[in-house]
């Protein structure tokens, strides 16, 4: 009876450890995050001020355009970004924390690019880095790779 209880306890502990370990993040290099991030992202439903088109360059520059149709040589504004940390979750989505410097000040973002690389979601703050992406928050954004 004791052996059976011990065996069940060990089995349950093993399952719990596997479950918990499966949800942890796997750190990836900043270069991998930059590769996933460096595209043209659009959301034509946003206002011009929010930027309907964003081009992320691998050299740390983001070009923001008020209209999707604008040529790449006429950005509305530019900002500089730095990737502070990057990881992939067990669903193979790429997550990363960024700091953005622009004339108005500094913002902090938590970002997620889905595993197919076609959807970029982020949540930003002017004071400190958000812990999660909250799609109901006013500072939540979603964009689609063009």
C-alpha positions, 0 to 999 in steps of 0.5 A: 500500500505504501509503495503504491502511494509513493508511486502515485505521488512521484507520478503526480509530481512528475506531471506537475513539473512537466506541466510547469516547465512546459509553460516557461519561456525559452530565451532567444537571442536579440538577433532572432527577435530583430529578424522576426520584428523587422518588417512592415506592419499595418493596421488601416483602422488606426488613426493617422496619428497612431500610425497606420503603417510602421516599418521596423528596420534592423538597425534600431529605427522604426519609421511611422506613417500616417497612411498605408499608401505612403511611400517609404521615403515619407515617414510621419515620424521616426523613433529608436528602439532597443530590444531588452529581452527576448524569448519564445513561449511553448506555443512558439510565439516570440515575445520581447521587451523594448524601449523606444526613444522619441522626441516626446520621451521614452516608452516601454513595450511588451511585444508578441509576434505570433508563431507564423510571424504575421501578427504583432501585438504590443502594450506600451507605457510611458512610465514602466514596462507592462507585465502583460499584453492587455487587449482591452487597454487603451495602450494596446495595439495590433498590427499585421505584416504587410 
